[in-house]
Amino acid sequence: MTEPKTPRRRSLLKGVAVAAGAMSAPMIAKAQAGPINMRWQSTWPSKDIFHEYALDFAKKVNDMTGGDLKIEVLPAGAVVPAFGLLEAVSKGTLDGGHGVLGYHYGKQNALALWNSGPAFGMDANMLLSWHKYGGGSELLSKLYASIGMTAVQSFLYGPMATQPLGWFKKPITKSDDFKGLKFRTNGLAIDLFTAMGAAVNALPGGEIVPALDRGLLDGAEFNNASSDRLLGFPDVSKVCMLQSYHQSAETFEIMFNKPKYDALPAKMKAIISGAVEASSADMSWKAIDRYSKDYIELQTKDKVKFYKTPDAILQDQLKLW
């Protein structure tokens, strides 16, 4: 004779009710609240490897938080122009972003100290060391406060290799070749090339090649073999000059809207800090791999000719700095 099923069913239902009742209020609230979503923008076109670096950082955070924090990164121009990122993050129009301090040059030119110039003899990794342990972070906070950008939480990461002098119609053989040259750069390098006699135009990455193509620029620099190739530089120029002191130690910047960042749980802030450092290492490793391959492709497939920047030009740059 089988036992009645009703009492057992009641017992199971009672057990489920007890388990549900044992959930704390914070646990229930968390289950109901769902993940924290952040909408970011980079200062890079979607096809640039720099935007890929921004996506890499977001993925690390998203994965390390188990999806409790979800960062979506849009390309430059999706919400605001590339040079408008700082204000957008400060005002809360965007929750965060990815760029470089040199893009804020027009608001406070000292901000470009972290991405333009010979950096007092430091390479980019040394610059990051100074930023974290030598007072750079505190100085950056003061500079942001001087222009009213106190609602920004900034993290620097991603040491960049020394950048080429740039792309030109013909090789640059002496400093006088810059006189009257319509040239693109950014940050404090604007002052350097202006002092060399160039007519400088600061343009975001996605606008450089079209300007070269239309003759609005005679020459331009952006950053590296992969970015330059993806942005189409070899389509408008076959001459690239290597070595320069205009940007020999640059890093990336990760920005959060500070009120939004401050509201995050301590555990998420710790994950973000760890993700910044992990992304810094990964970015530099990926850069070595990808840039090396693209330098080969630029020479073999795109038929670009690379020239060493003459030492006399390099010495003139240092004198002007």
Residue frames as qw, qx, qy, qz and C-alpha x, y, z in Angstrom:
[[0.000, 0.889, 0.457, 0.000, 0.00, 0.00, 0.00],
 [0.436, 0.411, -0.011, 0.800, 1.47, 3.37, -1.06],
 [0.243, -0.474, -0.440, 0.723, 1.74, 6.31, 1.32],
 [0.216, 0.894, 0.391, -0.040, -0.40, 9.40, 0.68],
 [0.575, 0.329, 0.099, 0.742, 1.44, 12.07, -1.31],
 [0.098, -0.890, -0.225, -0.384, -0.23, 15.14, 0.15],
 [0.593, -0.782, 0.023, 0.192, 1.78, 15.37, 3.42],
 [0.710, -0.129, 0.269, 0.638, 5.11, 15.03, 1.53],
 [0.313, 0.625, 0.333, 0.633, 4.08, 17.72, -0.92],
 [0.314, -0.919, -0.153, -0.186, 3.17, 20.00, 1.97],
 [0.727, -0.546, 0.116, 0.400, 6.54, 19.28, 3.58],
 [0.604, 0.190, 0.310, 0.709, 8.40, 20.23, 0.40],
 [0.068, 0.793, 0.292, 0.530, 6.44, 23.45, 0.00],
 [0.530, -0.843, -0.078, 0.051, 7.13, 24.29, 3.63],
 [0.740, -0.281, 0.192, 0.580, 10.87, 23.76, 3.05],
 [0.408, 0.481, 0.317, 0.709, 10.83, 26.10, 0.05],
 [0.207, -0.889, -0.232, -0.336, 9.02, 28.76, 2.07],
 [0.678, -0.679, 0.023, 0.282, 11.52, 28.47, 4.91],
 [0.674, 0.008, 0.262, 0.691, 14.45, 28.80, 2.47],
 [0.194, 0.683, 0.312, 0.631, 12.90, 31.87, 0.89],
 [0.416, -0.883, -0.162, -0.145, 12.30, 33.37, 4.27],
 [0.760, -0.445, 0.067, 0.469, 15.93, 32.81, 5.21],
 [0.519, 0.459, 0.185, 0.697, 17.11, 35.16, 2.38],
 [0.276, -0.484, -0.272, 0.785, 18.23, 38.44, 3.85],
 [0.281, 0.863, 0.288, -0.305, 16.73, 41.72, 2.71],
 [0.019, -0.734, 0.449, 0.509, 19.99, 42.81, 1.00],
 [0.326, -0.074, 0.880, 0.337, 20.11, 39.52, -0.91],
 [0.362, 0.632, 0.684, -0.039, 16.54, 39.99, -2.13],
 [0.135, 0.894, 0.025, -0.426, 17.23, 43.63, -3.01],
 [0.174, -0.528, 0.656, 0.510, 20.31, 42.65, -4.99],
 [0.368, 0.208, 0.877, 0.230, 18.37, 40.00, -6.87],
 [0.289, 0.798, 0.511, -0.138, 15.70, 42.54, -7.73],
 [0.027, -0.852, 0.150, 0.501, 18.11, 45.39, -8.58],
 [0.844, 0.485, 0.142, 0.179, 20.12, 43.47, -11.16],
 [0.708, 0.010, 0.053, 0.704, 23.52, 44.55, -12.56],
 [0.075, -0.812, -0.023, 0.578, 24.88, 48.10, -12.55],
 [0.662, 0.521, 0.381, 0.381, 25.05, 49.32, -16.14],
 [0.209, -0.714, 0.119, 0.658, 27.43, 51.99, -17.35],
 [0.645, 0.698, 0.260, 0.174, 27.48, 53.68, -20.74],
 [0.461, -0.580, 0.275, 0.613, 30.93, 54.79, -21.83],
 [0.639, 0.768, 0.036, 0.019, 32.47, 56.32, -24.91],
 [0.718, -0.213, 0.206, 0.630, 36.02, 56.20, -26.21],
 [0.114, 0.815, -0.129, -0.554, 37.75, 58.96, -28.15],
 [0.193, -0.336, 0.794, 0.469, 38.60, 56.52, -30.94],
 [0.652, 0.223, -0.376, -0.619, 36.89, 55.29, -34.13],
 [0.904, -0.147, 0.280, -0.286, 35.51, 51.77, -33.79],
 [0.903, 0.384, -0.154, 0.110, 38.08, 50.40, -36.27],
 [0.166, 0.759, -0.518, 0.359, 41.09, 51.73, -34.32],
 [0.672, -0.031, -0.684, 0.282, 43.06, 49.36, -32.10],
 [0.010, 0.203, -0.468, 0.860, 42.75, 52.01, -29.36],
 [0.670, -0.192, -0.029, -0.716, 38.99, 51.38, -29.24],
 [0.828, -0.007, -0.561, -0.030, 39.83, 47.69, -28.96],
 [0.350, 0.156, -0.642, 0.664, 41.93, 48.51, -25.89],
 [0.379, -0.201, 0.247, -0.869, 38.91, 50.29, -24.38],
 [0.840, -0.087, -0.289, -0.451, 36.76, 47.23, -25.05],
 [0.659, 0.134, -0.681, 0.290, 39.45, 45.01, -23.52],
 [0.019, 0.189, -0.571, 0.799, 39.31, 46.98, -20.26],
 [0.621, -0.128, 0.058, -0.771, 35.51, 46.88, -20.14],
 [0.838, 0.018, -0.504, -0.209, 35.49, 43.13, -20.72],
 [0.436, 0.163, -0.724, 0.510, 37.93, 42.58, -17.88],
 [0.246, -0.127, 0.443, -0.853, 35.71, 44.52, -15.48],
 [0.748, -0.025, -0.167, -0.642, 32.54, 42.86, -16.73],
 [0.784, 0.080, -0.616, -0.006, 34.06, 39.39, -16.41],
 [0.328, 0.174, -0.688, 0.623, 35.74, 39.99, -13.04],
 [0.360, -0.087, 0.388, -0.844, 32.50, 41.28, -11.48],
 [0.196, 0.205, 0.958, -0.028, 30.59, 38.30, -12.85],
 [0.018, -0.503, -0.630, -0.591, 28.29, 40.67, -14.73],
 [0.263, -0.707, -0.528, 0.391, 27.34, 42.67, -11.62],
 [0.008, 0.753, -0.091, -0.651, 28.88, 45.69, -13.33],
 [0.656, 0.419, 0.536, 0.328, 28.39, 45.97, -17.07],
 [0.074, -0.667, 0.180, 0.719, 30.33, 48.61, -19.01],
 [0.650, 0.586, 0.444, 0.195, 29.29, 49.29, -22.61],
 [0.306, -0.525, 0.243, 0.756, 31.84, 51.26, -24.64],
 [0.550, 0.769, 0.324, -0.036, 30.70, 53.30, -27.65],
 [0.647, 0.167, 0.183, 0.721, 33.12, 54.74, -30.27],
 [0.167, -0.304, -0.042, 0.937, 34.00, 58.41, -30.68],
 [0.225, 0.003, -0.345, -0.911, 31.11, 60.59, -31.75],
 [0.266, -0.360, -0.883, -0.145, 28.39, 58.18, -30.64],
 [0.277, -0.772, -0.526, 0.223, 27.30, 60.58, -27.89],
 [0.096, -0.946, 0.064, 0.303, 29.78, 63.48, -27.94],
 [0.589, 0.729, -0.324, 0.133, 32.78, 64.48, -30.12],
 [0.823, 0.030, -0.392, 0.409, 36.12, 62.97, -29.13],
 [0.295, 0.295, -0.330, 0.847, 37.35, 66.22, -27.57],
 [0.456, -0.472, -0.005, -0.754, 34.11, 66.56, -25.57],
 [0.713, -0.173, -0.679, 0.041, 34.58, 63.40, -23.50],
 [0.307, 0.021, -0.587, 0.749, 35.91, 65.08, -20.34],
 [0.322, -0.094, 0.150, -0.930, 32.90, 67.38, -19.94],
 [0.711, -0.125, -0.466, -0.512, 30.46, 64.59, -20.77],
 [0.646, -0.131, -0.704, 0.265, 31.88, 62.35, -18.05],
 [0.141, 0.030, -0.463, 0.875, 32.07, 65.20, -15.54],
 [0.446, -0.079, -0.005, -0.892, 28.44, 66.18, -16.15],
 [0.495, 0.048, 0.807, -0.320, 27.23, 62.57, -16.05],
 [0.657, 0.465, -0.201, -0.558, 26.11, 62.56, -19.68],
 [0.776, 0.252, -0.578, -0.001, 28.37, 59.51, -19.90],
 [0.820, -0.569, 0.015, -0.050, 29.30, 57.24, -17.00],
 [0.624, -0.527, 0.419, 0.396, 32.90, 56.95, -18.15],
 [0.639, 0.757, -0.096, -0.098, 35.29, 56.95, -21.06],
 [0.823, -0.182, 0.294, 0.451, 38.65, 56.04, -22.57],
 [0.430, 0.887, 0.014, 0.168, 41.10, 58.50, -24.05],
 [0.679, 0.071, -0.195, 0.705, 44.33, 60.40, -23.48],
 [0.278, -0.718, -0.294, 0.566, 45.09, 63.47, -21.37],
 [0.268, -0.150, 0.352, 0.884, 46.42, 65.32, -24.42],
 [0.013, -0.525, -0.682, -0.509, 42.87, 65.59, -25.76],
 [0.292, -0.835, -0.436, 0.167, 42.11, 67.94, -22.82],
 [0.529, -0.009, 0.030, 0.848, 44.91, 70.30, -23.86],
 [0.015, 0.535, 0.306, 0.787, 42.51, 73.08, -24.84],
 [0.535, -0.742, -0.327, -0.237, 41.07, 73.19, -21.32],
 [0.514, -0.802, 0.300, 0.053, 44.30, 73.05, -19.27],
 [0.644, 0.634, -0.428, -0.008, 47.52, 72.65, -21.21],
 [0.172, -0.565, 0.762, -0.265, 49.43, 71.18, -18.26],
 [0.862, 0.002, 0.397, -0.315, 47.22, 68.09, -18.56],
 [0.817, 0.543, -0.188, -0.041, 49.20, 67.23, -21.70],
 [0.108, -0.727, 0.668, -0.121, 52.39, 66.77, -19.62],
 [0.697, -0.163, 0.679, -0.161, 51.38, 63.11, -19.31],
 [0.793, 0.369, 0.480, 0.068, 51.31, 62.53, -23.07],
 [0.539, 0.809, -0.003, 0.236, 53.49, 65.09, -24.87],
 [0.020, -0.888, 0.423, -0.181, 57.19, 65.73, -24.68],
 [0.554, 0.377, -0.714, 0.202, 60.25, 63.85, -23.48],
 [0.781, -0.532, -0.261, -0.197, 58.74, 63.37, -19.97],
 [0.341, -0.826, 0.426, -0.144, 61.93, 64.48, -18.18],
 [0.159, 0.521, -0.837, -0.051, 63.78, 61.49, -19.64],
 [0.535, -0.026, 0.774, -0.339, 61.25, 58.87, -18.54],
 [0.183, -0.075, -0.828, -0.525, 59.71, 56.29, -20.82],
 [0.540, -0.358, -0.299, -0.701, 55.96, 55.65, -20.58],
 [0.754, -0.327, -0.566, 0.063, 56.24, 52.89, -17.98],
 [0.418, -0.068, -0.410, 0.808, 58.41, 55.11, -15.78],
 [0.205, -0.276, -0.085, -0.935, 55.83, 57.85, -16.23],
 [0.695, -0.405, -0.452, -0.385, 53.14, 55.52, -14.88],
 [0.664, -0.213, -0.539, 0.473, 55.39, 54.71, -11.92],
 [0.149, 0.075, -0.214, 0.963, 55.74, 58.42, -11.15],
 [0.436, -0.353, -0.298, -0.772, 51.99, 58.85, -11.54],
 [0.760, -0.402, -0.487, -0.154, 51.17, 56.10, -9.04],
 [0.765, -0.397, -0.316, 0.396, 54.01, 56.43, -6.53],
 [0.504, -0.003, -0.051, 0.862, 55.67, 59.80, -7.13],
 [0.020, 0.504, 0.318, -0.803, 52.84, 62.29, -6.79],
 [0.024, -0.029, -0.595, -0.803, 51.55, 62.38, -10.37],
 [0.192, -0.528, -0.807, -0.180, 48.05, 61.27, -9.43],
 [0.231, -0.687, -0.433, 0.535, 47.75, 64.02, -6.82],
 [0.112, -0.340, 0.253, 0.899, 49.01, 66.61, -9.30],
 [0.073, -0.248, -0.753, -0.605, 46.46, 65.46, -11.87],
 [0.207, -0.663, -0.708, 0.131, 43.64, 65.86, -9.33],
 [0.190, -0.613, -0.148, 0.753, 44.78, 69.44, -8.64],
 [0.046, -0.138, 0.509, 0.848, 44.86, 70.23, -12.35],
 [0.139, -0.458, -0.807, -0.346, 41.35, 68.86, -12.84],
 [0.232, -0.706, -0.538, 0.398, 40.14, 70.90, -9.86],
 [0.200, -0.395, 0.105, 0.891, 41.70, 74.04, -11.41],
 [0.200, -0.006, -0.530, -0.824, 39.23, 73.80, -14.31],
 [0.597, -0.058, 0.249, -0.760, 36.25, 72.63, -12.22],
 [0.745, 0.126, -0.583, -0.300, 36.45, 68.98, -13.25],
 [0.246, -0.388, 0.750, -0.475, 36.08, 67.56, -9.74],
 [0.819, 0.067, 0.327, -0.467, 33.43, 65.05, -10.78],
 [0.771, 0.470, -0.417, -0.102, 35.92, 62.87, -12.68],
 [0.751, -0.474, 0.457, 0.045, 37.71, 59.80, -11.31],
 [0.563, 0.708, -0.405, -0.136, 40.79, 59.24, -13.46],
 [0.831, -0.308, 0.430, 0.174, 43.02, 56.18, -13.86],
 [0.358, 0.745, -0.486, -0.284, 46.10, 56.17, -16.09],
 [0.805, -0.133, 0.574, 0.070, 47.35, 52.96, -17.69],
 [0.787, 0.523, 0.302, 0.128, 48.76, 51.53, -20.90],
 [0.306, -0.675, 0.347, 0.575, 52.35, 52.65, -21.56],
 [0.715, 0.684, 0.124, -0.068, 52.78, 53.54, -25.23],
 [0.754, -0.015, 0.238, 0.613, 55.91, 53.16, -27.32],
 [0.127, -0.524, 0.165, 0.826, 57.71, 56.24, -28.68],
 [0.587, 0.654, 0.435, -0.195, 55.69, 57.53, -31.61],
 [0.602, 0.286, 0.381, 0.640, 56.83, 58.17, -35.18],
 [0.092, -0.276, 0.038, 0.956, 57.43, 61.73, -36.35],
 [0.522, 0.506, 0.346, -0.594, 54.61, 61.16, -38.80],
 [0.608, 0.386, 0.633, 0.285, 53.43, 60.71, -42.38],
 [0.016, 0.698, -0.143, -0.701, 54.44, 63.09, -45.16],
 [0.721, 0.661, 0.038, -0.206, 54.36, 63.62, -48.91],
 [0.684, 0.539, -0.388, 0.301, 58.16, 63.42, -49.02],
 [0.742, -0.259, -0.410, 0.464, 60.87, 62.67, -46.45],
 [0.228, -0.968, 0.019, -0.098, 61.61, 65.35, -43.86],
 [0.791, 0.272, -0.237, 0.494, 65.35, 66.03, -44.00],
 [0.312, 0.132, -0.332, 0.880, 65.74, 69.14, -41.81],
 [0.049, -0.511, -0.630, 0.582, 63.78, 71.16, -39.27],
 [0.135, 0.340, -0.149, -0.919, 63.17, 73.93, -41.81],
 [0.160, -0.156, -0.844, -0.488, 60.96, 71.51, -43.75],
 [0.123, -0.551, -0.779, 0.271, 58.29, 72.14, -41.12],
 [0.002, 0.367, 0.085, -0.927, 58.07, 75.84, -41.90],
 [0.456, 0.228, -0.225, -0.830, 54.63, 76.49, -43.36],
 [0.272, -0.017, -0.943, -0.192, 53.77, 72.76, -43.30],
 [0.654, -0.291, -0.015, -0.698, 50.13, 72.06, -42.48],
 [0.371, 0.190, -0.883, 0.217, 50.54, 69.44, -39.77],
 [0.719, -0.492, -0.225, -0.437, 48.33, 67.49, -37.37],
 [0.422, 0.086, -0.770, 0.471, 49.32, 66.71, -33.79],
 [0.513, -0.712, -0.350, -0.327, 47.81, 67.17, -30.32],
 [0.715, -0.586, -0.214, 0.316, 48.64, 68.17, -26.76],
 [0.309, -0.828, 0.188, 0.429, 51.80, 70.11, -25.96],
 [0.584, 0.025, 0.572, 0.575, 53.25, 68.84, -29.25],
 [0.274, 0.864, 0.386, 0.171, 51.08, 71.58, -30.79],
 [0.203, -0.949, 0.143, 0.192, 53.44, 74.11, -29.20],
 [0.614, -0.370, 0.539, 0.443, 56.51, 72.18, -30.31],
 [0.529, 0.336, 0.607, 0.488, 55.60, 71.96, -33.99],
 [0.115, 0.959, 0.253, 0.061, 54.29, 75.52, -33.99],
 [0.361, -0.824, 0.293, 0.322, 57.72, 76.61, -32.72],
 [0.577, -0.124, 0.638, 0.496, 59.26, 74.62, -35.58],
 [0.102, 0.301, -0.346, -0.883, 57.21, 76.72, -38.00],
 [0.019, -0.271, -0.912, -0.308, 54.33, 74.37, -38.82],
 [0.461, -0.174, -0.053, -0.868, 50.70, 75.43, -39.17],
 [0.032, 0.010, -0.970, 0.239, 49.24, 72.99, -36.65],
 [0.630, -0.193, -0.219, -0.720, 45.71, 71.60, -36.66],
 [0.217, -0.147, 0.892, -0.367, 44.64, 69.34, -33.79],
 [0.690, 0.020, -0.362, -0.627, 42.21, 66.75, -35.14],
 [0.746, -0.233, 0.554, -0.287, 40.81, 63.57, -33.56],
 [0.431, -0.240, 0.823, 0.281, 41.93, 60.26, -35.03],
 [0.528, 0.456, 0.715, 0.042, 39.01, 59.65, -37.36],
 [0.318, 0.911, 0.164, -0.203, 39.39, 63.02, -39.12],
 [0.343, -0.662, 0.452, 0.490, 43.10, 62.92, -39.96],
 [0.465, 0.036, 0.750, 0.470, 43.20, 60.77, -43.11],
 [0.325, 0.770, 0.534, 0.128, 40.26, 62.58, -44.80],
 [0.068, -0.953, 0.053, 0.291, 42.07, 65.89, -44.15],
 [0.405, -0.445, 0.621, 0.503, 45.27, 64.52, -45.68],
 [0.471, 0.348, 0.749, 0.310, 43.32, 63.21, -48.64],
 [0.218, 0.889, 0.397, 0.062, 41.69, 66.61, -49.29],
 [0.514, 0.457, -0.065, 0.723, 44.97, 68.51, -48.97],
 [0.371, -0.869, -0.078, -0.319, 43.96, 70.23, -45.74],
 [0.651, -0.661, 0.348, 0.137, 47.07, 68.69, -44.19],
 [0.496, 0.692, -0.523, -0.049, 50.57, 68.19, -45.62],
 [0.442, 0.225, -0.821, 0.281, 51.61, 65.81, -42.88],
 [0.679, -0.504, 0.024, -0.533, 50.30, 64.21, -39.71],
 [0.206, 0.229, -0.905, 0.293, 51.12, 61.96, -36.81],
 [0.725, -0.421, -0.220, -0.500, 48.77, 59.75, -34.85],
 [0.662, -0.596, 0.389, -0.236, 50.44, 56.97, -32.90],
 [0.518, -0.334, 0.784, 0.076, 51.52, 53.53, -34.12],
 [0.052, 0.182, -0.822, -0.537, 51.65, 51.10, -37.03],
 [0.057, 0.373, 0.926, -0.001, 48.35, 49.35, -36.26],
 [0.140, 0.722, 0.418, -0.533, 46.29, 52.50, -35.67],
 [0.090, 0.576, -0.352, -0.733, 47.85, 54.25, -38.66],
 [0.008, 0.044, -0.892, -0.450, 47.19, 51.28, -40.92],
 [0.071, 0.507, 0.849, -0.131, 43.61, 50.79, -39.73],
 [0.104, 0.746, 0.267, -0.602, 42.84, 54.50, -40.09],
 [0.668, 0.656, 0.326, 0.129, 44.09, 54.46, -43.70],
 [0.200, -0.836, 0.277, 0.430, 47.33, 56.47, -43.58],
 [0.442, -0.223, 0.696, 0.520, 49.05, 54.31, -46.24],
 [0.431, 0.636, 0.620, 0.157, 46.19, 55.15, -48.63],
 [0.155, 0.977, 0.135, 0.050, 47.21, 58.82, -48.64],
 [0.028, -0.874, 0.486, -0.015, 50.95, 58.68, -47.95],
 [0.956, 0.133, -0.225, 0.134, 53.83, 56.27, -48.57],
 [0.414, 0.483, -0.444, 0.631, 56.41, 58.10, -46.45],
 [0.671, -0.707, -0.191, -0.114, 56.66, 57.56, -42.69],
 [0.269, 0.640, -0.503, 0.515, 59.39, 59.05, -40.51],
 [0.801, -0.411, -0.427, 0.091, 60.39, 57.07, -37.41],
 [0.548, -0.230, -0.372, 0.713, 61.66, 58.53, -34.11],
 [0.051, -0.693, -0.143, -0.705, 60.59, 61.77, -32.46],
 [0.241, -0.101, -0.646, 0.717, 60.45, 63.55, -29.10],
 [0.332, -0.288, -0.146, -0.887, 56.99, 65.02, -29.60],
 [0.812, -0.311, 0.096, -0.484, 55.29, 62.08, -27.85],
 [0.451, 0.402, -0.786, 0.127, 57.90, 59.71, -26.52],
 [0.132, -0.064, -0.880, 0.452, 56.05, 58.71, -23.34],
 [0.483, -0.173, -0.127, -0.849, 52.25, 58.60, -23.52],
 [0.074, 0.114, 0.949, -0.283, 49.60, 56.69, -21.58],
 [0.284, -0.465, -0.645, -0.535, 45.86, 56.11, -21.82],
 [0.205, -0.117, 0.482, -0.844, 43.27, 57.49, -19.42],
 [0.288, -0.428, -0.842, -0.160, 40.24, 55.69, -18.04],
 [0.155, -0.190, 0.228, -0.942, 37.60, 58.04, -16.65],
 [0.198, -0.505, -0.839, 0.047, 34.57, 57.46, -14.45],
 [0.271, -0.688, -0.130, -0.660, 31.92, 59.95, -13.46],
 [0.168, 0.291, -0.723, 0.604, 33.03, 60.34, -9.84],
 [0.574, -0.156, 0.354, -0.721, 29.58, 60.34, -8.14],
 [0.908, 0.123, -0.230, -0.328, 28.75, 57.13, -10.04],
 [0.611, 0.330, -0.657, 0.292, 32.14, 55.63, -9.16],
 [0.093, -0.340, 0.618, -0.702, 31.89, 56.63, -5.48],
 [0.741, -0.114, 0.164, -0.641, 28.50, 54.90, -5.25],
 [0.773, 0.210, -0.586, -0.121, 29.99, 51.53, -6.26],
 [0.871, -0.491, 0.012, -0.019, 30.57, 48.86, -3.58],
 [0.293, -0.782, 0.532, 0.140, 34.13, 48.64, -2.26],
 [0.737, -0.045, 0.647, 0.190, 34.54, 45.22, -3.88],
 [0.625, 0.694, 0.318, 0.164, 33.79, 46.65, -7.34],
 [0.054, 0.967, -0.248, -0.016, 36.24, 49.51, -6.82],
 [0.535, -0.528, 0.638, 0.165, 38.92, 46.96, -5.94],
 [0.742, 0.298, 0.568, 0.196, 38.11, 45.00, -9.09],
 [0.410, 0.906, 0.084, 0.071, 38.35, 48.16, -11.21],
 [0.214, -0.859, 0.454, 0.097, 41.75, 48.96, -9.71],
 [0.647, -0.228, 0.702, 0.192, 42.95, 45.46, -10.49],
 [0.669, 0.570, 0.460, 0.124, 41.50, 45.60, -13.99],
 [0.186, 0.966, -0.157, -0.090, 43.35, 48.86, -14.68],
 [0.296, -0.676, 0.656, 0.160, 46.70, 47.27, -13.88],
 [0.679, 0.088, 0.717, 0.131, 45.89, 44.01, -15.69],
 [0.560, 0.772, 0.298, 0.021, 44.78, 45.97, -18.76],
 [0.007, -0.918, 0.348, 0.190, 47.96, 48.05, -18.62],
 [0.443, -0.395, 0.771, 0.230, 50.11, 44.95, -18.93],
 [0.631, 0.365, 0.680, 0.078, 47.89, 43.30, -21.52],
 [0.395, 0.900, 0.100, -0.153, 47.74, 46.44, -23.66],
 [0.059, -0.808, 0.532, 0.245, 51.53, 46.79, -23.77],
 [0.511, -0.157, 0.827, 0.177, 51.95, 43.11, -24.66],
 [0.585, 0.596, 0.550, -0.012, 49.29, 43.25, -27.37],
 [0.224, 0.932, -0.114, -0.262, 50.84, 46.42, -28.77],
 [0.254, -0.585, 0.706, 0.309, 54.25, 44.79, -29.21],
 [0.525, 0.146, 0.826, 0.144, 52.67, 41.85, -31.04],
 [0.459, 0.738, 0.493, -0.047, 50.28, 43.79, -33.27],
 [0.108, 0.925, -0.177, -0.319, 52.46, 46.78, -34.08],
 [0.357, -0.450, 0.731, 0.369, 55.34, 44.52, -35.12],
 [0.504, 0.325, 0.779, 0.184, 53.10, 42.62, -37.52],
 [0.337, 0.870, 0.343, -0.105, 51.63, 45.79, -38.97],
 [0.104, -0.799, 0.396, 0.441, 55.03, 47.38, -39.56],
 [0.388, -0.127, 0.827, 0.388, 55.81, 44.37, -41.74],
 [0.395, 0.610, 0.685, 0.055, 52.44, 44.65, -43.54],
 [0.126, 0.919, 0.053, -0.370, 52.95, 48.37, -44.14],
 [0.148, -0.627, 0.603, 0.471, 56.25, 47.65, -45.88],
 [0.283, -0.043, 0.905, 0.315, 55.33, 44.49, -47.81],
 [0.240, 0.573, 0.779, 0.087, 51.66, 45.02, -48.71],
 [0.079, 0.925, 0.310, -0.206, 51.16, 48.78, -48.51],
 [0.665, 0.427, 0.090, 0.606, 54.59, 49.65, -49.96],
 [0.244, -0.968, -0.008, -0.062, 55.31, 52.27, -47.33],
 [0.649, 0.387, -0.338, 0.561, 58.88, 53.53, -47.06],
 [0.581, -0.785, -0.170, 0.133, 60.20, 54.20, -43.58],
 [0.458, 0.622, -0.246, 0.585, 62.90, 56.76, -42.92],
 [0.572, -0.409, -0.435, 0.562, 64.86, 57.51, -39.76],
 [0.052, -0.984, -0.151, -0.076, 64.25, 61.03, -38.49],
 [0.554, 0.534, -0.301, 0.564, 67.58, 62.89, -38.82],
 [0.583, -0.358, -0.476, 0.552, 69.43, 63.42, -35.55],
 [0.159, 0.113, -0.033, 0.980, 69.57, 67.17, -36.16],
 [0.435, -0.456, -0.371, -0.683, 65.76, 67.33, -36.06],
 [0.710, -0.452, -0.529, 0.104, 65.66, 65.31, -32.84],
 [0.483, -0.161, -0.300, 0.807, 68.20, 67.67, -31.23],
 [0.086, -0.277, -0.145, -0.946, 66.18, 70.70, -32.36],
 [0.586, -0.517, -0.507, -0.364, 63.07, 69.18, -30.76],
 [0.667, -0.398, -0.462, 0.428, 64.88, 68.80, -27.43],
 [0.279, 0.030, -0.107, 0.954, 66.16, 72.38, -27.57],
 [0.299, -0.385, -0.295, -0.822, 62.63, 73.67, -28.18],
 [0.660, -0.507, -0.551, -0.051, 61.20, 71.57, -25.36]]
